[in-house]
Amino acid sequence: MPVMQALIFLSIAAQSSRGSPPGGQELAASIGVTESRISRNVTLLEEAGLVERRRDPLNPRAKPVFVTSEGYAFLERITALVTRH
């Protein structure tokens, strides 16, 4: 996984764990890149099955990004590898 995708994935996971799945603007602000770059990388993460965009019922234009169960399993594998070394 390229570094930018890893940063975005970890940012999504961190923000989601605090109960507020991020949208593109929040991700761009937290990482310091453009929304366009976020969008391209979130699409790649979606294609890998690690995250998914969902419509916000309160704001139809918003599409917060959620970590999927496959994404959480991936995160657990990474955490296990890091803590072993």
Secondary structure by P-SEA (a helix, b strand, c coil): ccaaaaaaaaaaaaaaaacccccaaaaaaaacccaaaaaaaaaaaaaaccbbbbbccccccbbbbbbcaaaaaaaaaaaaaaaac
